[in-house]
Amino acid sequence: MDSDFFKKRATVRKFSEERHVDEALLDELLAAAAHAPSTGNMQLYNVIVARDPAKKARLAALHLGQPAAKNCDALLTFCADVRRFGKWCRARHTENSLDNAGGKLTAIIDASIFAQQFVAVAEQSGIGCCYLGTVTYNLDGFCKALEVPDGVIPLFSVAVGYPAEGLKPAPSDRLPLSAVVSRETYHDATPSDIDVYYAEKEQLEESRRFVAENGKETLAQVYSEVRYPRELNLALGRSLLQAIETQDA
C-alpha cells in the first residue's frame, strides 16, 4: 500500500486552463468510484457533473465565488438520492421504505463514501480535487440550479481539473493519531490531552495569522466564532433537516 501518497496529498484550488480532463477519463473515474461500498448495495446517490461554462458560473456564485469553483474544469455535486430507489419500488409494487429521515441519512453516508472514492482515484490519476462544503449554505439555490426534485439532497461539490502548471500545494496539517483514534472504548480527552493534540496546529504561522487577523485570542475562537459560528450551523441544520424530513420521493 502506498500510504505516502495519501499522507502527501493536498487540495488543489487552481487548475490548468490549457489541459482538460477527458470526458471518457472522467466517466472511468466515476465508474471506479461507483464500486465503493454502499448500504445494501443500493447506491443511494447521484452526482451531477457540470462542465458548461454558464452552469459552472451559476454554481460558483452559489459557492460564494470560491476560486476553485470558478476555475475548475468540471464541478461535481454529490447528492443523497432515495428518489430513484422509490421509483424502482413503485414499479415493482411496493412502497419507498427509505423516504424518511433514516433512509436519507443512509443515502448521505453512501454519497459521502462514493465521493471520497472518486477523489482518491482521481488524485491517483493526477487530477486535482477540492471539496466545497458550501452547498448546504444555500440548499434551495442549488436545488433550483440543478433542478433537483424531492428525495434528492445536494450535499457538497468537488471541483476537479489538472493542477495549474507549477502548482505545488502543501498537505494540510493534521492532528496526531491519538486525537482521532480510541482503543476498545472512546477516550474522552483530558485538558492536557487537548493541549497536546492542538499544540502543533496552534503554533503554525498560518494559525497565528488567522488569530491576529480576526482580532481573537485563540485559534479555537476563530473556528467557533468566525469561520463556523453557532448561528450558521443552526441555519444549516434547519435547512438540512427540512430536506431530510420532506417526503413524497
Contacts in CASP RR format, 6 or more apart in sequence:
PFRMAT RR
TARGET T0000
AUTHOR 0000-0000-0000
METHOD contacts of the structure
MODEL  1
MDSDFFKKRATVRKFSEERHVDEALLDELLAAAAHAPSTGNMQLYNVIVA
RDPAKKARLAALHLGQPAAKNCDALLTFCADVRRFGKWCRARHTENSLDN
AGGKLTAIIDASIFAQQFVAVAEQSGIGCCYLGTVTYNLDGFCKALEVPD
GVIPLFSVAVGYPAEGLKPAPSDRLPLSAVVSRETYHDATPSDIDVYYAE
KEQLEESRRFVAENGKETLAQVYSEVRYPRELNLALGRSLLQAIETQDA
5 124 0 8 1.000
6 120 0 8 1.000
7 171 0 8 1.000
8 171 0 8 1.000
9 123 0 8 1.000
9 171 0 8 1.000
10 169 0 8 1.000
10 170 0 8 1.000
10 171 0 8 1.000
10 172 0 8 1.000
11 129 0 8 1.000
11 130 0 8 1.000
11 131 0 8 1.000
11 169 0 8 1.000
11 172 0 8 1.000
12 68 0 8 1.000
12 128 0 8 1.000
12 129 0 8 1.000
12 130 0 8 1.000
12 161 0 8 1.000
12 163 0 8 1.000
12 167 0 8 1.000
12 169 0 8 1.000
13 66 0 8 1.000
13 67 0 8 1.000
13 68 0 8 1.000
13 130 0 8 1.000
13 159 0 8 1.000
13 169 0 8 1.000
14 67 0 8 1.000
14 68 0 8 1.000
14 71 0 8 1.000
14 163 0 8 1.000
14 164 0 8 1.000
14 167 0 8 1.000
15 68 0 8 1.000
15 71 0 8 1.000
15 72 0 8 1.000
15 73 0 8 1.000
15 128 0 8 1.000
15 159 0 8 1.000
15 160 0 8 1.000
15 161 0 8 1.000
15 162 0 8 1.000
15 163 0 8 1.000
15 164 0 8 1.000
16 73 0 8 1.000
16 161 0 8 1.000
16 162 0 8 1.000
16 163 0 8 1.000
16 164 0 8 1.000
16 165 0 8 1.000
17 71 0 8 1.000
17 164 0 8 1.000
18 165 0 8 1.000
19 162 0 8 1.000
20 73 0 8 1.000
20 161 0 8 1.000
20 162 0 8 1.000
21 73 0 8 1.000
21 74 0 8 1.000
21 127 0 8 1.000
21 160 0 8 1.000
21 161 0 8 1.000
21 162 0 8 1.000
25 125 0 8 1.000
26 49 0 8 1.000
26 74 0 8 1.000
26 160 0 8 1.000
29 118 0 8 1.000
29 121 0 8 1.000
29 122 0 8 1.000
29 125 0 8 1.000
29 127 0 8 1.000
30 47 0 8 1.000
30 49 0 8 1.000
30 118 0 8 1.000
32 117 0 8 1.000
32 118 0 8 1.000
32 121 0 8 1.000
33 114 0 8 1.000
33 115 0 8 1.000
33 117 0 8 1.000
33 118 0 8 1.000
33 121 0 8 1.000
34 43 0 8 1.000
34 114 0 8 1.000
35 117 0 8 1.000
36 113 0 8 1.000
36 114 0 8 1.000
36 116 0 8 1.000
36 117 0 8 1.000
37 113 0 8 1.000
38 44 0 8 1.000
38 45 0 8 1.000
38 110 0 8 1.000
38 113 0 8 1.000
38 114 0 8 1.000
39 106 0 8 1.000
39 109 0 8 1.000
39 110 0 8 1.000
42 85 0 8 1.000
42 110 0 8 1.000
43 110 0 8 1.000
43 114 0 8 1.000
44 80 0 8 1.000
44 81 0 8 1.000
44 82 0 8 1.000
44 85 0 8 1.000
44 98 0 8 1.000
44 103 0 8 1.000
44 106 0 8 1.000
44 107 0 8 1.000
44 110 0 8 1.000
44 111 0 8 1.000
45 78 0 8 1.000
45 79 0 8 1.000
45 80 0 8 1.000
45 81 0 8 1.000
45 107 0 8 1.000
45 110 0 8 1.000
45 111 0 8 1.000
45 114 0 8 1.000
46 78 0 8 1.000
46 79 0 8 1.000
46 81 0 8 1.000
46 84 0 8 1.000
46 111 0 8 1.000
46 152 0 8 1.000
47 76 0 8 1.000
47 77 0 8 1.000
47 78 0 8 1.000
47 79 0 8 1.000
47 114 0 8 1.000
47 115 0 8 1.000
47 118 0 8 1.000
48 76 0 8 1.000
48 77 0 8 1.000
48 79 0 8 1.000
48 146 0 8 1.000
48 148 0 8 1.000
48 154 0 8 1.000
49 74 0 8 1.000
49 75 0 8 1.000
49 76 0 8 1.000
50 56 0 8 1.000
50 59 0 8 1.000
50 74 0 8 1.000
50 75 0 8 1.000
50 76 0 8 1.000
50 77 0 8 1.000
51 73 0 8 1.000
51 74 0 8 1.000
51 75 0 8 1.000
55 145 0 8 1.000
56 69 0 8 1.000
56 70 0 8 1.000
56 72 0 8 1.000
56 75 0 8 1.000
57 70 0 8 1.000
58 145 0 8 1.000
59 69 0 8 1.000
59 75 0 8 1.000
59 77 0 8 1.000
59 142 0 8 1.000
59 145 0 8 1.000
59 146 0 8 1.000
59 157 0 8 1.000
60 66 0 8 1.000
60 69 0 8 1.000
60 70 0 8 1.000
60 75 0 8 1.000
62 134 0 8 1.000
62 135 0 8 1.000
62 138 0 8 1.000
62 141 0 8 1.000
62 142 0 8 1.000
62 145 0 8 1.000
63 69 0 8 1.000
63 132 0 8 1.000
63 134 0 8 1.000
63 135 0 8 1.000
63 157 0 8 1.000
64 134 0 8 1.000
64 137 0 8 1.000
66 132 0 8 1.000
66 134 0 8 1.000
68 130 0 8 1.000
68 132 0 8 1.000
68 159 0 8 1.000
69 75 0 8 1.000
69 132 0 8 1.000
69 157 0 8 1.000
69 159 0 8 1.000
72 130 0 8 1.000
72 159 0 8 1.000
72 160 0 8 1.000
72 161 0 8 1.000
73 160 0 8 1.000
73 161 0 8 1.000
73 162 0 8 1.000
74 159 0 8 1.000
74 160 0 8 1.000
74 161 0 8 1.000
75 157 0 8 1.000
75 158 0 8 1.000
75 159 0 8 1.000
75 160 0 8 1.000
76 115 0 8 1.000
76 118 0 8 1.000
76 157 0 8 1.000
76 158 0 8 1.000
76 159 0 8 1.000
76 160 0 8 1.000
77 135 0 8 1.000
77 142 0 8 1.000
77 146 0 8 1.000
77 154 0 8 1.000
77 155 0 8 1.000
77 156 0 8 1.000
77 157 0 8 1.000
78 111 0 8 1.000
78 112 0 8 1.000
78 114 0 8 1.000
78 115 0 8 1.000
78 154 0 8 1.000
78 155 0 8 1.000
78 156 0 8 1.000
78 157 0 8 1.000
78 158 0 8 1.000
79 111 0 8 1.000
79 148 0 8 1.000
79 152 0 8 1.000
79 153 0 8 1.000
79 154 0 8 1.000
79 155 0 8 1.000
80 104 0 8 1.000
80 107 0 8 1.000
80 108 0 8 1.000
80 110 0 8 1.000
80 111 0 8 1.000
80 152 0 8 1.000
80 153 0 8 1.000
80 155 0 8 1.000
81 107 0 8 1.000
81 111 0 8 1.000
81 151 0 8 1.000
81 152 0 8 1.000
81 153 0 8 1.000
82 96 0 8 1.000
82 98 0 8 1.000
82 99 0 8 1.000
82 103 0 8 1.000
82 104 0 8 1.000
82 107 0 8 1.000
82 151 0 8 1.000
82 152 0 8 1.000
82 249 0 8 1.000
83 149 0 8 1.000
83 150 0 8 1.000
83 151 0 8 1.000
83 152 0 8 1.000
83 249 0 8 1.000
85 96 0 8 1.000
85 98 0 8 1.000
86 96 0 8 1.000
86 98 0 8 1.000
86 99 0 8 1.000
86 249 0 8 1.000
89 95 0 8 1.000
89 96 0 8 1.000
89 97 0 8 1.000
90 96 0 8 1.000
96 249 0 8 1.000
97 103 0 8 1.000
98 104 0 8 1.000
98 106 0 8 1.000
98 107 0 8 1.000
99 151 0 8 1.000
99 247 0 8 1.000
99 248 0 8 1.000
99 249 0 8 1.000
100 247 0 8 1.000
101 244 0 8 1.000
101 245 0 8 1.000
104 151 0 8 1.000
104 153 0 8 1.000
104 243 0 8 1.000
104 244 0 8 1.000
105 244 0 8 1.000
107 153 0 8 1.000
108 153 0 8 1.000
108 155 0 8 1.000
111 155 0 8 1.000
112 155 0 8 1.000
115 131 0 8 1.000
115 155 0 8 1.000
115 156 0 8 1.000
115 158 0 8 1.000
118 158 0 8 1.000
119 129 0 8 1.000
119 131 0 8 1.000
119 158 0 8 1.000
122 128 0 8 1.000
122 129 0 8 1.000
122 160 0 8 1.000
123 129 0 8 1.000
126 162 0 8 1.000
126 163 0 8 1.000
127 160 0 8 1.000
127 161 0 8 1.000
127 162 0 8 1.000
128 160 0 8 1.000
128 161 0 8 1.000
128 162 0 8 1.000
128 163 0 8 1.000
129 158 0 8 1.000
129 159 0 8 1.000
129 160 0 8 1.000
129 161 0 8 1.000
130 158 0 8 1.000
130 159 0 8 1.000
130 160 0 8 1.000
131 156 0 8 1.000
131 157 0 8 1.000
131 158 0 8 1.000
132 156 0 8 1.000
132 157 0 8 1.000
132 158 0 8 1.000
132 159 0 8 1.000
133 156 0 8 1.000
133 157 0 8 1.000
134 157 0 8 1.000
135 142 0 8 1.000
135 154 0 8 1.000
135 155 0 8 1.000
135 156 0 8 1.000
135 157 0 8 1.000
136 155 0 8 1.000
136 156 0 8 1.000
136 236 0 8 1.000
136 237 0 8 1.000
136 239 0 8 1.000
136 240 0 8 1.000
137 232 0 8 1.000
137 236 0 8 1.000
139 153 0 8 1.000
139 154 0 8 1.000
139 239 0 8 1.000
139 240 0 8 1.000
139 243 0 8 1.000
140 239 0 8 1.000
142 148 0 8 1.000
142 154 0 8 1.000
143 154 0 8 1.000
146 154 0 8 1.000
148 154 0 8 1.000
149 249 0 8 1.000
150 246 0 8 1.000
150 247 0 8 1.000
150 248 0 8 1.000
150 249 0 8 1.000
151 246 0 8 1.000
151 249 0 8 1.000
152 249 0 8 1.000
153 240 0 8 1.000
153 243 0 8 1.000
153 244 0 8 1.000
163 169 0 8 1.000
173 200 0 8 1.000
173 201 0 8 1.000
173 204 0 8 1.000
175 197 0 8 1.000
175 198 0 8 1.000
175 201 0 8 1.000
176 196 0 8 1.000
176 197 0 8 1.000
176 200 0 8 1.000
178 193 0 8 1.000
178 196 0 8 1.000
178 197 0 8 1.000
179 189 0 8 1.000
179 193 0 8 1.000
179 197 0 8 1.000
187 193 0 8 1.000
189 197 0 8 1.000
198 219 0 8 1.000
198 220 0 8 1.000
201 207 0 8 1.000
201 219 0 8 1.000
202 218 0 8 1.000
202 219 0 8 1.000
207 219 0 8 1.000
210 219 0 8 1.000
210 222 0 8 1.000
211 217 0 8 1.000
211 218 0 8 1.000
211 219 0 8 1.000
211 221 0 8 1.000
211 222 0 8 1.000
214 221 0 8 1.000
214 222 0 8 1.000
214 226 0 8 1.000
216 222 0 8 1.000
216 225 0 8 1.000
216 226 0 8 1.000
224 230 0 8 1.000
END
